[in-house]
C-alpha cells in the first residue's frame, strides 16, 4: 500500500500532472463562476417578472378606479345637466329618476315666527307649503334644519342638552298637527342647532342633493360641497353668493 502511494506521489509531482491538476482546478473555478452568474440572472428574471405582474395589477386597479370614477363623474354631469334643463318641480316632484333624494330645507323659509307675551308662535307661511312638504316627504328623504332664536338659546339647560325647549316642541307639533310627520318626515329629522357653524356641520354630514337657505354665511360654507344649493333672497338680480348657487324669492317659487 505504501509503495502504491509513493508511486502516485511521484507521478503527481511531475510537470504533466501538475499541469493537469491546474487545468482541472481552472475548469472547476469557471464552472463555479458560471453557476453563480446563472443564478444571478435567474433571480433578476424573477424580479422583473414580479415587477411586471405588480405593474399589471396596478394598471388594472387604476383602470378599474378610473372606470368607476368616470361613471361617477358621468352621473354627476348628467345630474347637473338635468338641473339646468329641468325645473325643481319636474325633477323632485314629477320624475321617478330623481326619487329618494336627500333634501334639506331651512325652517326660516317655511314658517312665520312671532313672539307674543313672551311666547313664541309659529305657523306655516302658506297652506301650499304644507302640500309641498308632504309631497317631498313622501318621495324623498326630507330634513328640516333650524337655527334657534337667541332668546330660546338663552333658556336652554346646558347640563341637560337632551331636553328640548318649549319652542322646539311647538315647532315639532306644528309638523305633527299638519300631518307632515305622517307623510314620512320623522320627528328626528327636524333638526335644531345653536350656531351657524353647527348648522353648516350638520348639513355637511347630511350631504343633501338639494339645500335651501337664506343665510349667506352658511351658504358660503356649503355651496362647494353640495350638488344643488338655493339662496332665498328678495334681491334676485344681485345673484347668489356664488355663480353656482341658484336664487329664488321663496321655497314655493323654486318648486313652481
Secondary structure as UniProt FT lines:
FT   HELIX           2..12
FT   HELIX           15..85
FT   HELIX           89..94
FT   HELIX           96..98
FT   TURN            99..100
FT   STRAND          102..106
FT   HELIX           107..109
FT   STRAND          111..116
FT   TURN            117..118
FT   STRAND          119..124
FT   HELIX           127..139
FT   STRAND          141..147
FT   HELIX           150..153
FT   TURN            154..155
FT   HELIX           158..160
FT   TURN            161..162
FT   HELIX           166..177
FT   TURN            178..180
FT   HELIX           181..183
FT   HELIX           187..189
FT   STRAND          190..193
FT   HELIX           196..206
FT   STRAND          210..213
FT   HELIX           216..222
FT   TURN            223..225
FT   STRAND          228..232
FT   HELIX           236..238
FT   TURN            243..244
FT   STRAND          246..248
FT   HELIX           251..254
//
